[in-house]
Amino acid sequence: MSAHDHEAPSASECADYLDQIVYFIDNELDEADCTVVRAHLDSCNPCLEKYDLQRTVKSIVARSCSEPAPSELRAKVLLRIRQVQVRITDA
Ligand SMILES: [Zn+2]
């Protein structure tokens, strides 16, 4: 299995999108930007994965406002994010 079956977007392009993804999750992008980010997520697996992880972290953080987040789970999520980031940087 290869991450390069399709022509992969450049790493710097993805870095720009990763900034946007944070705002995308928070619904802080206007409609045009949302469309662009969503299109990129459709075509870029590493970014889609990052997007899923960001949402997971957000829900954990949201939950941890009322109760302490399970530190083991949190560590696992943070480790996964680091792995995905490394993969994106290597792309
Ligand atoms: Zn990407």
PDB file of the backbone (N, CA, C, O) and the ligand in Angstrom, with CONECT records:
HET     ZN  A 101       1
ATOM      1  N   MET A   1       0.846  -1.196   0.000  1.00  0.00           N
ATOM      2  CA  MET A   1       0.000   0.000   0.000  1.00  0.00           C
ATOM      3  C   MET A   1       0.874   1.237   0.000  1.00  0.00           C
ATOM      4  O   MET A   1       1.823   1.334   0.778  1.00  0.00           O
ATOM      5  N   SER A   2       0.563   2.162  -0.853  1.00  0.00           N
ATOM      6  CA  SER A   2       1.391   3.353  -0.983  1.00  0.00           C
ATOM      7  C   SER A   2       0.551   4.607  -0.802  1.00  0.00           C
ATOM      8  O   SER A   2      -0.611   4.666  -1.204  1.00  0.00           O
ATOM      9  N   ALA A   3       1.163   5.594  -0.192  1.00  0.00           N
ATOM     10  CA  ALA A   3       0.487   6.875  -0.029  1.00  0.00           C
ATOM     11  C   ALA A   3       0.605   7.712  -1.285  1.00  0.00           C
ATOM     12  O   ALA A   3       0.061   8.813  -1.367  1.00  0.00           O
ATOM     13  N   HIS A   4       1.321   7.177  -2.263  1.00  0.00           N
ATOM     14  CA  HIS A   4       1.590   7.983  -3.455  1.00  0.00           C
ATOM     15  C   HIS A   4       0.905   7.412  -4.696  1.00  0.00           C
ATOM     16  O   HIS A   4       1.372   7.602  -5.819  1.00  0.00           O
ATOM     17  N   ASP A   5      -0.218   6.705  -4.476  1.00  0.00           N
ATOM     18  CA  ASP A   5      -0.973   6.182  -5.605  1.00  0.00           C
ATOM     19  C   ASP A   5      -1.460   7.318  -6.494  1.00  0.00           C
ATOM     20  O   ASP A   5      -1.468   7.210  -7.720  1.00  0.00           O
ATOM     21  N   HIS A   6      -1.864   8.402  -5.853  1.00  0.00           N
ATOM     22  CA  HIS A   6      -2.273   9.584  -6.601  1.00  0.00           C
ATOM     23  C   HIS A   6      -1.175  10.627  -6.458  1.00  0.00           C
ATOM     24  O   HIS A   6      -0.341  10.555  -5.555  1.00  0.00           O
ATOM     25  N   GLU A   7      -1.190  11.559  -7.331  1.00  0.00           N
ATOM     26  CA  GLU A   7      -0.216  12.630  -7.235  1.00  0.00           C
ATOM     27  C   GLU A   7      -0.454  13.360  -5.912  1.00  0.00           C
ATOM     28  O   GLU A   7      -1.500  13.977  -5.715  1.00  0.00           O
ATOM     29  N   ALA A   8       0.515  13.284  -5.020  1.00  0.00           N
ATOM     30  CA  ALA A   8       0.337  13.855  -3.688  1.00  0.00           C
ATOM     31  C   ALA A   8       0.583  15.362  -3.706  1.00  0.00           C
ATOM     32  O   ALA A   8       1.507  15.847  -4.359  1.00  0.00           O
ATOM     33  N   PRO A   9      -0.268  16.096  -2.972  1.00  0.00           N
ATOM     34  CA  PRO A   9      -0.002  17.532  -2.831  1.00  0.00           C
ATOM     35  C   PRO A   9       1.331  17.735  -2.124  1.00  0.00           C
ATOM     36  O   PRO A   9       1.757  16.880  -1.347  1.00  0.00           O
ATOM     37  N   SER A  10       1.981  18.834  -2.381  1.00  0.00           N
ATOM     38  CA  SER A  10       3.285  19.068  -1.771  1.00  0.00           C
ATOM     39  C   SER A  10       3.133  19.284  -0.274  1.00  0.00           C
ATOM     40  O   SER A  10       2.070  19.680   0.203  1.00  0.00           O
ATOM     41  N   ALA A  11       4.202  19.021   0.459  1.00  0.00           N
ATOM     42  CA  ALA A  11       4.147  19.138   1.908  1.00  0.00           C
ATOM     43  C   ALA A  11       3.839  20.566   2.346  1.00  0.00           C
ATOM     44  O   ALA A  11       3.124  20.783   3.325  1.00  0.00           O
ATOM     45  N   SER A  12       4.381  21.534   1.616  1.00  0.00           N
ATOM     46  CA  SER A  12       4.136  22.917   2.019  1.00  0.00           C
ATOM     47  C   SER A  12       2.684  23.291   1.766  1.00  0.00           C
ATOM     48  O   SER A  12       2.096  24.073   2.514  1.00  0.00           O
ATOM     49  N   GLU A  13       2.110  22.728   0.706  1.00  0.00           N
ATOM     50  CA  GLU A  13       0.696  22.961   0.448  1.00  0.00           C
ATOM     51  C   GLU A  13      -0.134  22.407   1.603  1.00  0.00           C
ATOM     52  O   GLU A  13      -1.066  23.054   2.083  1.00  0.00           O
ATOM     53  N   CYS A  14       0.222  21.192   2.043  1.00  0.00           N
ATOM     54  CA  CYS A  14      -0.498  20.569   3.149  1.00  0.00           C
ATOM     55  C   CYS A  14      -0.338  21.390   4.427  1.00  0.00           C
ATOM     56  O   CYS A  14      -1.288  21.524   5.198  1.00  0.00           O
ATOM     57  N   ALA A  15       0.846  21.935   4.655  1.00  0.00           N
ATOM     58  CA  ALA A  15       1.062  22.731   5.860  1.00  0.00           C
ATOM     59  C   ALA A  15       0.090  23.907   5.898  1.00  0.00           C
ATOM     60  O   ALA A  15      -0.442  24.245   6.955  1.00  0.00           O
ATOM     61  N   ASP A  16      -0.137  24.522   4.748  1.00  0.00           N
ATOM     62  CA  ASP A  16      -1.111  25.612   4.681  1.00  0.00           C
ATOM     63  C   ASP A  16      -2.507  25.114   5.041  1.00  0.00           C
ATOM     64  O   ASP A  16      -3.247  25.763   5.781  1.00  0.00           O
ATOM     65  N   TYR A  17      -2.851  23.935   4.493  1.00  0.00           N
ATOM     66  CA  TYR A  17      -4.176  23.402   4.745  1.00  0.00           C
ATOM     67  C   TYR A  17      -4.350  23.020   6.210  1.00  0.00           C
ATOM     68  O   TYR A  17      -5.434  23.174   6.773  1.00  0.00           O
ATOM     69  N   LEU A  18      -3.273  22.518   6.829  1.00  0.00           N
ATOM     70  CA  LEU A  18      -3.390  22.093   8.222  1.00  0.00           C
ATOM     71  C   LEU A  18      -3.752  23.279   9.115  1.00  0.00           C
ATOM     72  O   LEU A  18      -4.488  23.125  10.091  1.00  0.00           O
ATOM     73  N   ASP A  19      -3.235  24.458   8.780  1.00  0.00           N
ATOM     74  CA  ASP A  19      -3.637  25.659   9.520  1.00  0.00           C
ATOM     75  C   ASP A  19      -5.141  25.894   9.364  1.00  0.00           C
ATOM     76  O   ASP A  19      -5.846  26.220  10.318  1.00  0.00           O
ATOM     77  N   GLN A  20      -5.600  25.716   8.131  1.00  0.00           N
ATOM     78  CA  GLN A  20      -7.012  25.974   7.825  1.00  0.00           C
ATOM     79  C   GLN A  20      -7.923  24.959   8.495  1.00  0.00           C
ATOM     80  O   GLN A  20      -9.046  25.274   8.891  1.00  0.00           O
ATOM     81  N   ILE A  21      -7.415  23.719   8.618  1.00  0.00           N
ATOM     82  CA  ILE A  21      -8.245  22.642   9.163  1.00  0.00           C
ATOM     83  C   ILE A  21      -8.721  22.986  10.573  1.00  0.00           C
ATOM     84  O   ILE A  21      -9.850  22.676  10.952  1.00  0.00           O
ATOM     85  N   VAL A  22      -7.849  23.628  11.338  1.00  0.00           N
ATOM     86  CA  VAL A  22      -8.223  24.016  12.699  1.00  0.00           C
ATOM     87  C   VAL A  22      -9.446  24.931  12.667  1.00  0.00           C
ATOM     88  O   VAL A  22     -10.384  24.768  13.447  1.00  0.00           O
ATOM     89  N   TYR A  23      -9.413  25.896  11.748  1.00  0.00           N
ATOM     90  CA  TYR A  23     -10.538  26.825  11.631  1.00  0.00           C
ATOM     91  C   TYR A  23     -11.748  26.141  11.018  1.00  0.00           C
ATOM     92  O   TYR A  23     -12.893  26.440  11.356  1.00  0.00           O
ATOM     93  N   PHE A  24     -11.465  25.213  10.108  1.00  0.00           N
ATOM     94  CA  PHE A  24     -12.537  24.449   9.458  1.00  0.00           C
ATOM     95  C   PHE A  24     -13.351  23.699  10.514  1.00  0.00           C
ATOM     96  O   PHE A  24     -14.582  23.700  10.470  1.00  0.00           O
ATOM     97  N   ILE A  25     -12.665  23.060  11.460  1.00  0.00           N
ATOM     98  CA  ILE A  25     -13.338  22.306  12.515  1.00  0.00           C
ATOM     99  C   ILE A  25     -14.157  23.245  13.398  1.00  0.00           C
ATOM    100  O   ILE A  25     -15.238  22.891  13.869  1.00  0.00           O
ATOM    101  N   ASP A  26     -13.633  24.427  13.610  1.00  0.00           N
ATOM    102  CA  ASP A  26     -14.336  25.393  14.455  1.00  0.00           C
ATOM    103  C   ASP A  26     -15.405  26.169  13.691  1.00  0.00           C
ATOM    104  O   ASP A  26     -16.051  27.057  14.248  1.00  0.00           O
ATOM    105  N   ASN A  27     -15.591  25.827  12.400  1.00  0.00           N
ATOM    106  CA  ASN A  27     -16.561  26.535  11.550  1.00  0.00           C
ATOM    107  C   ASN A  27     -16.255  28.024  11.464  1.00  0.00           C
ATOM    108  O   ASN A  27     -17.160  28.858  11.475  1.00  0.00           O
ATOM    109  N   GLU A  28     -14.982  28.343  11.381  1.00  0.00           N
ATOM    110  CA  GLU A  28     -14.600  29.754  11.318  1.00  0.00           C
ATOM    111  C   GLU A  28     -14.161  30.180   9.918  1.00  0.00           C
ATOM    112  O   GLU A  28     -13.696  31.302   9.716  1.00  0.00           O
ATOM    113  N   LEU A  29     -14.314  29.271   8.955  1.00  0.00           N
ATOM    114  CA  LEU A  29     -13.957  29.617   7.576  1.00  0.00           C
ATOM    115  C   LEU A  29     -15.198  30.087   6.836  1.00  0.00           C
ATOM    116  O   LEU A  29     -16.309  29.639   7.118  1.00  0.00           O
ATOM    117  N   ASP A  30     -14.995  31.013   5.866  1.00  0.00           N
ATOM    118  CA  ASP A  30     -16.152  31.361   5.037  1.00  0.00           C
ATOM    119  C   ASP A  30     -16.388  30.233   4.036  1.00  0.00           C
ATOM    120  O   ASP A  30     -15.589  29.304   3.921  1.00  0.00           O
ATOM    121  N   GLU A  31     -17.510  30.337   3.312  1.00  0.00           N
ATOM    122  CA  GLU A  31     -17.947  29.211   2.498  1.00  0.00           C
ATOM    123  C   GLU A  31     -16.921  28.831   1.442  1.00  0.00           C
ATOM    124  O   GLU A  31     -16.694  27.648   1.189  1.00  0.00           O
ATOM    125  N   ALA A  32     -16.303  29.829   0.826  1.00  0.00           N
ATOM    126  CA  ALA A  32     -15.333  29.549  -0.240  1.00  0.00           C
ATOM    127  C   ALA A  32     -14.152  28.755   0.317  1.00  0.00           C
ATOM    128  O   ALA A  32     -13.720  27.776  -0.290  1.00  0.00           O
ATOM    129  N   ASP A  33     -13.630  29.174   1.472  1.00  0.00           N
ATOM    130  CA  ASP A  33     -12.493  28.468   2.073  1.00  0.00           C
ATOM    131  C   ASP A  33     -12.889  27.060   2.492  1.00  0.00           C
ATOM    132  O   ASP A  33     -12.113  26.119   2.330  1.00  0.00           O
ATOM    133  N   CYS A  34     -14.100  26.915   3.033  1.00  0.00           N
ATOM    134  CA  CYS A  34     -14.597  25.595   3.428  1.00  0.00           C
ATOM    135  C   CYS A  34     -14.576  24.643   2.243  1.00  0.00           C
ATOM    136  O   CYS A  34     -14.147  23.496   2.368  1.00  0.00           O
ATOM    137  N   THR A  35     -15.040  25.121   1.092  1.00  0.00           N
ATOM    138  CA  THR A  35     -15.085  24.292  -0.110  1.00  0.00           C
ATOM    139  C   THR A  35     -13.698  23.849  -0.504  1.00  0.00           C
ATOM    140  O   THR A  35     -13.485  22.690  -0.860  1.00  0.00           O
ATOM    141  N   VAL A  36     -12.747  24.774  -0.441  1.00  0.00           N
ATOM    142  CA  VAL A  36     -11.365  24.468  -0.823  1.00  0.00           C
ATOM    143  C   VAL A  36     -10.771  23.436   0.129  1.00  0.00           C
ATOM    144  O   VAL A  36     -10.142  22.472  -0.307  1.00  0.00           O
ATOM    145  N   VAL A  37     -10.972  23.642   1.440  1.00  0.00           N
ATOM    146  CA  VAL A  37     -10.411  22.719   2.428  1.00  0.00           C
ATOM    147  C   VAL A  37     -11.044  21.338   2.273  1.00  0.00           C
ATOM    148  O   VAL A  37     -10.353  20.320   2.326  1.00  0.00           O
ATOM    149  N   ARG A  38     -12.363  21.312   2.083  1.00  0.00           N
ATOM    150  CA  ARG A  38     -13.044  20.026   1.959  1.00  0.00           C
ATOM    151  C   ARG A  38     -12.543  19.273   0.721  1.00  0.00           C
ATOM    152  O   ARG A  38     -12.355  18.057   0.755  1.00  0.00           O
ATOM    153  N   ALA A  39     -12.333  20.005  -0.359  1.00  0.00           N
ATOM    154  CA  ALA A  39     -11.830  19.385  -1.591  1.00  0.00           C
ATOM    155  C   ALA A  39     -10.439  18.794  -1.352  1.00  0.00           C
ATOM    156  O   ALA A  39     -10.113  17.714  -1.844  1.00  0.00           O
ATOM    157  N   HIS A  40      -9.631  19.525  -0.589  1.00  0.00           N
ATOM    158  CA  HIS A  40      -8.295  19.014  -0.299  1.00  0.00           C
ATOM    159  C   HIS A  40      -8.373  17.763   0.578  1.00  0.00           C
ATOM    160  O   HIS A  40      -7.653  16.794   0.340  1.00  0.00           O
ATOM    161  N   LEU A  41      -9.232  17.782   1.578  1.00  0.00           N
ATOM    162  CA  LEU A  41      -9.387  16.616   2.454  1.00  0.00           C
ATOM    163  C   LEU A  41      -9.827  15.400   1.649  1.00  0.00           C
ATOM    164  O   LEU A  41      -9.422  14.275   1.940  1.00  0.00           O
ATOM    165  N   ASP A  42     -10.668  15.632   0.623  1.00  0.00           N
ATOM    166  CA  ASP A  42     -11.134  14.527  -0.213  1.00  0.00           C
ATOM    167  C   ASP A  42      -9.998  13.887  -0.984  1.00  0.00           C
ATOM    168  O   ASP A  42     -10.045  12.694  -1.281  1.00  0.00           O
ATOM    169  N   SER A  43      -8.981  14.663  -1.309  1.00  0.00           N
ATOM    170  CA  SER A  43      -7.931  14.167  -2.186  1.00  0.00           C
ATOM    171  C   SER A  43      -6.626  13.904  -1.434  1.00  0.00           C
ATOM    172  O   SER A  43      -5.667  13.409  -2.027  1.00  0.00           O
ATOM    173  N   CYS A  44      -6.575  14.223  -0.149  1.00  0.00           N
ATOM    174  CA  CYS A  44      -5.324  14.099   0.589  1.00  0.00           C
ATOM    175  C   CYS A  44      -5.546  13.323   1.879  1.00  0.00           C
ATOM    176  O   CYS A  44      -6.071  13.847   2.861  1.00  0.00           O
ATOM    177  N   ASN A  45      -5.128  12.043   1.850  1.00  0.00           N
ATOM    178  CA  ASN A  45      -5.344  11.178   3.010  1.00  0.00           C
ATOM    179  C   ASN A  45      -4.655  11.657   4.281  1.00  0.00           C
ATOM    180  O   ASN A  45      -5.288  11.655   5.337  1.00  0.00           O
ATOM    181  N   PRO A  46      -3.383  12.071   4.232  1.00  0.00           N
ATOM    182  CA  PRO A  46      -2.729  12.534   5.465  1.00  0.00           C
ATOM    183  C   PRO A  46      -3.474  13.683   6.121  1.00  0.00           C
ATOM    184  O   PRO A  46      -3.593  13.724   7.346  1.00  0.00           O
ATOM    185  N   CYS A  47      -3.977  14.617   5.325  1.00  0.00           N
ATOM    186  CA  CYS A  47      -4.715  15.750   5.882  1.00  0.00           C
ATOM    187  C   CYS A  47      -6.057  15.299   6.446  1.00  0.00           C
ATOM    188  O   CYS A  47      -6.510  15.795   7.477  1.00  0.00           O
ATOM    189  N   LEU A  48      -6.686  14.349   5.754  1.00  0.00           N
ATOM    190  CA  LEU A  48      -7.959  13.836   6.249  1.00  0.00           C
ATOM    191  C   LEU A  48      -7.753  13.166   7.604  1.00  0.00           C
ATOM    192  O   LEU A  48      -8.563  13.313   8.519  1.00  0.00           O
ATOM    193  N   GLU A  49      -6.653  12.431   7.708  1.00  0.00           N
ATOM    194  CA  GLU A  49      -6.330  11.754   8.956  1.00  0.00           C
ATOM    195  C   GLU A  49      -6.088  12.791  10.060  1.00  0.00           C
ATOM    196  O   GLU A  49      -6.546  12.640  11.193  1.00  0.00           O
ATOM    197  N   LYS A  50      -5.361  13.836   9.696  1.00  0.00           N
ATOM    198  CA  LYS A  50      -5.064  14.894  10.642  1.00  0.00           C
ATOM    199  C   LYS A  50      -6.355  15.570  11.102  1.00  0.00           C
ATOM    200  O   LYS A  50      -6.522  15.903  12.275  1.00  0.00           O
ATOM    201  N   TYR A  51      -7.248  15.759  10.156  1.00  0.00           N
ATOM    202  CA  TYR A  51      -8.546  16.364  10.440  1.00  0.00           C
ATOM    203  C   TYR A  51      -9.326  15.512  11.450  1.00  0.00           C
ATOM    204  O   TYR A  51      -9.874  16.028  12.424  1.00  0.00           O
ATOM    205  N   ASP A  52      -9.364  14.200  11.197  1.00  0.00           N
ATOM    206  CA  ASP A  52     -10.039  13.293  12.129  1.00  0.00           C
ATOM    207  C   ASP A  52      -9.413  13.362  13.519  1.00  0.00           C
ATOM    208  O   ASP A  52     -10.119  13.386  14.528  1.00  0.00           O
ATOM    209  N   LEU A  53      -8.075  13.394  13.560  1.00  0.00           N
ATOM    210  CA  LEU A  53      -7.389  13.442  14.846  1.00  0.00           C
ATOM    211  C   LEU A  53      -7.692  14.748  15.576  1.00  0.00           C
ATOM    212  O   LEU A  53      -7.937  14.754  16.783  1.00  0.00           O
ATOM    213  N   GLN A  54      -7.672  15.845  14.835  1.00  0.00           N
ATOM    214  CA  GLN A  54      -7.964  17.143  15.447  1.00  0.00           C
ATOM    215  C   GLN A  54      -9.353  17.129  16.080  1.00  0.00           C
ATOM    216  O   GLN A  54      -9.564  17.632  17.184  1.00  0.00           O
ATOM    217  N   ARG A  55     -10.298  16.531  15.338  1.00  0.00           N
ATOM    218  CA  ARG A  55     -11.662  16.467  15.874  1.00  0.00           C
ATOM    219  C   ARG A  55     -11.699  15.610  17.123  1.00  0.00           C
ATOM    220  O   ARG A  55     -12.390  15.936  18.089  1.00  0.00           O
ATOM    221  N   THR A  56     -10.944  14.500  17.104  1.00  0.00           N
ATOM    222  CA  THR A  56     -10.886  13.627  18.279  1.00  0.00           C
ATOM    223  C   THR A  56     -10.321  14.388  19.471  1.00  0.00           C
ATOM    224  O   THR A  56     -10.875  14.349  20.570  1.00  0.00           O
ATOM    225  N   VAL A  57      -9.213  15.080  19.235  1.00  0.00           N
ATOM    226  CA  VAL A  57      -8.587  15.846  20.320  1.00  0.00           C
ATOM    227  C   VAL A  57      -9.564  16.880  20.849  1.00  0.00           C
ATOM    228  O   VAL A  57      -9.683  17.074  22.058  1.00  0.00           O
ATOM    229  N   LYS A  58     -10.260  17.539  19.940  1.00  0.00           N
ATOM    230  CA  LYS A  58     -11.197  18.577  20.349  1.00  0.00           C
ATOM    231  C   LYS A  58     -12.293  18.017  21.252  1.00  0.00           C
ATOM    232  O   LYS A  58     -12.679  18.637  22.243  1.00  0.00           O
ATOM    233  N   SER A  59     -12.786  16.828  20.887  1.00  0.00           N
ATOM    234  CA  SER A  59     -13.851  16.250  21.699  1.00  0.00           C
ATOM    235  C   SER A  59     -13.316  15.813  23.050  1.00  0.00           C
ATOM    236  O   SER A  59     -14.017  15.895  24.058  1.00  0.00           O
ATOM    237  N   ILE A  60     -12.063  15.347  23.070  1.00  0.00           N
ATOM    238  CA  ILE A  60     -11.445  14.968  24.351  1.00  0.00           C
ATOM    239  C   ILE A  60     -11.267  16.210  25.220  1.00  0.00           C
ATOM    240  O   ILE A  60     -11.573  16.202  26.413  1.00  0.00           O
ATOM    241  N   VAL A  61     -10.768  17.277  24.596  1.00  0.00           N
ATOM    242  CA  VAL A  61     -10.562  18.522  25.343  1.00  0.00           C
ATOM    243  C   VAL A  61     -11.892  19.057  25.860  1.00  0.00           C
ATOM    244  O   VAL A  61     -11.989  19.530  26.993  1.00  0.00           O
ATOM    245  N   ALA A  62     -12.917  18.976  25.010  1.00  0.00           N
ATOM    246  CA  ALA A  62     -14.235  19.463  25.413  1.00  0.00           C
ATOM    247  C   ALA A  62     -14.751  18.673  26.606  1.00  0.00           C
ATOM    248  O   ALA A  62     -15.309  19.230  27.552  1.00  0.00           O
ATOM    249  N   ARG A  63     -14.550  17.352  26.536  1.00  0.00           N
ATOM    250  CA  ARG A  63     -15.000  16.503  27.631  1.00  0.00           C
ATOM    251  C   ARG A  63     -14.204  16.795  28.907  1.00  0.00           C
ATOM    252  O   ARG A  63     -14.740  16.754  30.014  1.00  0.00           O
ATOM    253  N   SER A  64     -12.922  17.088  28.727  1.00  0.00           N
ATOM    254  CA  SER A  64     -12.054  17.265  29.887  1.00  0.00           C
ATOM    255  C   SER A  64     -12.385  18.545  30.649  1.00  0.00           C
ATOM    256  O   SER A  64     -11.843  18.780  31.729  1.00  0.00           O
ATOM    257  N   CYS A  65     -13.271  19.377  30.092  1.00  0.00           N
ATOM    258  CA  CYS A  65     -13.719  20.566  30.825  1.00  0.00           C
ATOM    259  C   CYS A  65     -14.537  20.144  32.031  1.00  0.00           C
ATOM    260  O   CYS A  65     -14.512  20.796  33.075  1.00  0.00           O
ATOM    261  N   SER A  66     -15.275  19.026  31.872  1.00  0.00           N
ATOM    262  CA  SER A  66     -16.130  18.586  32.966  1.00  0.00           C
ATOM    263  C   SER A  66     -15.496  17.458  33.758  1.00  0.00           C
ATOM    264  O   SER A  66     -15.758  17.297  34.950  1.00  0.00           O
ATOM    265  N   GLU A  67     -14.657  16.677  33.086  1.00  0.00           N
ATOM    266  CA  GLU A  67     -13.980  15.576  33.778  1.00  0.00           C
ATOM    267  C   GLU A  67     -12.564  15.458  33.230  1.00  0.00           C
ATOM    268  O   GLU A  67     -12.318  15.813  32.077  1.00  0.00           O
ATOM    269  N   PRO A  68     -11.635  14.968  34.034  1.00  0.00           N
ATOM    270  CA  PRO A  68     -10.255  14.842  33.557  1.00  0.00           C
ATOM    271  C   PRO A  68     -10.166  13.860  32.396  1.00  0.00           C
ATOM    272  O   PRO A  68     -10.724  12.766  32.475  1.00  0.00           O
ATOM    273  N   ALA A  69      -9.475  14.230  31.320  1.00  0.00           N
ATOM    274  CA  ALA A  69      -9.304  13.321  30.188  1.00  0.00           C
ATOM    275  C   ALA A  69      -8.433  12.148  30.610  1.00  0.00           C
ATOM    276  O   ALA A  69      -7.462  12.314  31.348  1.00  0.00           O
ATOM    277  N   PRO A  70      -8.787  10.969  30.138  1.00  0.00           N
ATOM    278  CA  PRO A  70      -7.919   9.820  30.431  1.00  0.00           C
ATOM    279  C   PRO A  70      -6.539  10.091  29.851  1.00  0.00           C
ATOM    280  O   PRO A  70      -6.389  10.218  28.636  1.00  0.00           O
ATOM    281  N   SER A  71      -5.541  10.180  30.704  1.00  0.00           N
ATOM    282  CA  SER A  71      -4.231  10.616  30.233  1.00  0.00           C
ATOM    283  C   SER A  71      -3.622   9.626  29.255  1.00  0.00           C
ATOM    284  O   SER A  71      -2.852  10.012  28.376  1.00  0.00           O
ATOM    285  N   GLU A  72      -3.961   8.354  29.403  1.00  0.00           N
ATOM    286  CA  GLU A  72      -3.407   7.346  28.503  1.00  0.00           C
ATOM    287  C   GLU A  72      -3.930   7.559  27.087  1.00  0.00           C
ATOM    288  O   GLU A  72      -3.174   7.505  26.117  1.00  0.00           O
ATOM    289  N   LEU A  73      -5.238   7.802  26.983  1.00  0.00           N
ATOM    290  CA  LEU A  73      -5.841   8.046  25.676  1.00  0.00           C
ATOM    291  C   LEU A  73      -5.267   9.312  25.055  1.00  0.00           C
ATOM    292  O   LEU A  73      -4.962   9.356  23.863  1.00  0.00           O
ATOM    293  N   ARG A  74      -5.128  10.327  25.876  1.00  0.00           N
ATOM    294  CA  ARG A  74      -4.615  11.609  25.393  1.00  0.00           C
ATOM    295  C   ARG A  74      -3.194  11.433  24.846  1.00  0.00           C
ATOM    296  O   ARG A  74      -2.847  11.980  23.800  1.00  0.00           O
ATOM    297  N   ALA A  75      -2.380  10.656  25.576  1.00  0.00           N
ATOM    298  CA  ALA A  75      -1.015  10.410  25.131  1.00  0.00           C
ATOM    299  C   ALA A  75      -1.016   9.672  23.800  1.00  0.00           C
ATOM    300  O   ALA A  75      -0.197   9.951  22.925  1.00  0.00           O
ATOM    301  N   LYS A  76      -1.949   8.718  23.652  1.00  0.00           N
ATOM    302  CA  LYS A  76      -2.046   7.950  22.409  1.00  0.00           C
ATOM    303  C   LYS A  76      -2.392   8.874  21.250  1.00  0.00           C
ATOM    304  O   LYS A  76      -1.790   8.790  20.179  1.00  0.00           O
ATOM    305  N   VAL A  77      -3.355   9.748  21.466  1.00  0.00           N
ATOM    306  CA  VAL A  77      -3.779  10.661  20.405  1.00  0.00           C
ATOM    307  C   VAL A  77      -2.639  11.587  20.019  1.00  0.00           C
ATOM    308  O   VAL A  77      -2.398  11.821  18.835  1.00  0.00           O
ATOM    309  N   LEU A  78      -1.943  12.109  21.005  1.00  0.00           N
ATOM    310  CA  LEU A  78      -0.832  13.015  20.721  1.00  0.00           C
ATOM    311  C   LEU A  78       0.270  12.299  19.953  1.00  0.00           C
ATOM    312  O   LEU A  78       0.899  12.877  19.066  1.00  0.00           O
ATOM    313  N   LEU A  79       0.498  11.033  20.302  1.00  0.00           N
ATOM    314  CA  LEU A  79       1.510  10.251  19.596  1.00  0.00           C
ATOM    315  C   LEU A  79       1.101  10.072  18.142  1.00  0.00           C
ATOM    316  O   LEU A  79       1.934  10.204  17.245  1.00  0.00           O
ATOM    317  N   ARG A  80      -0.167   9.774  17.899  1.00  0.00           N
ATOM    318  CA  ARG A  80      -0.662   9.586  16.534  1.00  0.00           C
ATOM    319  C   ARG A  80      -0.505  10.872  15.728  1.00  0.00           C
ATOM    320  O   ARG A  80      -0.118  10.833  14.560  1.00  0.00           O
ATOM    321  N   ILE A  81      -0.802  12.000  16.346  1.00  0.00           N
ATOM    322  CA  ILE A  81      -0.673  13.270  15.644  1.00  0.00           C
ATOM    323  C   ILE A  81       0.779  13.478  15.226  1.00  0.00           C
ATOM    324  O   ILE A  81       1.054  13.918  14.110  1.00  0.00           O
ATOM    325  N   ARG A  82       1.691  13.163  16.117  1.00  0.00           N
ATOM    326  CA  ARG A  82       3.099  13.343  15.791  1.00  0.00           C
ATOM    327  C   ARG A  82       3.493  12.430  14.621  1.00  0.00           C
ATOM    328  O   ARG A  82       4.240  12.841  13.732  1.00  0.00           O
ATOM    329  N   GLN A  83       2.991  11.203  14.628  1.00  0.00           N
ATOM    330  CA  GLN A  83       3.308  10.272  13.543  1.00  0.00           C
ATOM    331  C   GLN A  83       2.772  10.802  12.213  1.00  0.00           C
ATOM    332  O   GLN A  83       3.461  10.742  11.194  1.00  0.00           O
ATOM    333  N   VAL A  84       1.553  11.318  12.223  1.00  0.00           N
ATOM    334  CA  VAL A  84       0.959  11.836  10.993  1.00  0.00           C
ATOM    335  C   VAL A  84       1.741  13.047  10.525  1.00  0.00           C
ATOM    336  O   VAL A  84       1.983  13.203   9.328  1.00  0.00           O
ATOM    337  N   GLN A  85       2.134  13.895  11.440  1.00  0.00           N
ATOM    338  CA  GLN A  85       2.906  15.076  11.064  1.00  0.00           C
ATOM    339  C   GLN A  85       4.221  14.685  10.412  1.00  0.00           C
ATOM    340  O   GLN A  85       4.633  15.290   9.423  1.00  0.00           O
ATOM    341  N   VAL A  86       4.883  13.665  10.969  1.00  0.00           N
ATOM    342  CA  VAL A  86       6.141  13.198  10.398  1.00  0.00           C
ATOM    343  C   VAL A  86       5.913  12.714   8.975  1.00  0.00           C
ATOM    344  O   VAL A  86       6.702  13.002   8.075  1.00  0.00           O
ATOM    345  N   ARG A  87       4.814  11.969   8.778  1.00  0.00           N
ATOM    346  CA  ARG A  87       4.523  11.434   7.462  1.00  0.00           C
ATOM    347  C   ARG A  87       4.272  12.578   6.478  1.00  0.00           C
ATOM    348  O   ARG A  87       4.731  12.527   5.337  1.00  0.00           O
ATOM    349  N   ILE A  88       3.553  13.599   6.913  1.00  0.00           N
ATOM    350  CA  ILE A  88       3.253  14.726   6.030  1.00  0.00           C
ATOM    351  C   ILE A  88       4.551  15.458   5.668  1.00  0.00           C
ATOM    352  O   ILE A  88       4.754  15.851   4.519  1.00  0.00           O
ATOM    353  N   THR A  89       5.422  15.634   6.664  1.00  0.00           N
ATOM    354  CA  THR A  89       6.679  16.316   6.408  1.00  0.00           C
ATOM    355  C   THR A  89       7.558  15.542   5.433  1.00  0.00           C
ATOM    356  O   THR A  89       8.298  16.123   4.639  1.00  0.00           O
ATOM    357  N   ASP A  90       7.456  14.212   5.513  1.00  0.00           N
ATOM    358  CA  ASP A  90       8.267  13.370   4.636  1.00  0.00           C
ATOM    359  C   ASP A  90       7.741  13.298   3.214  1.00  0.00           C
ATOM    360  O   ASP A  90       8.478  12.964   2.287  1.00  0.00           O
ATOM    361  N   ALA A  91       6.453  13.615   3.045  1.00  0.00           N
ATOM    362  CA  ALA A  91       5.798  13.399   1.744  1.00  0.00           C
ATOM    363  C   ALA A  91       6.501  14.136   0.605  1.00  0.00           C
ATOM    364  O   ALA A  91       6.068  14.051  -0.545  1.00  0.00           O
TER     365      ALA A  91
HETATM  366 ZN    ZN A 101      -2.842  17.589   2.420  1.00  0.00          ZN2+
END
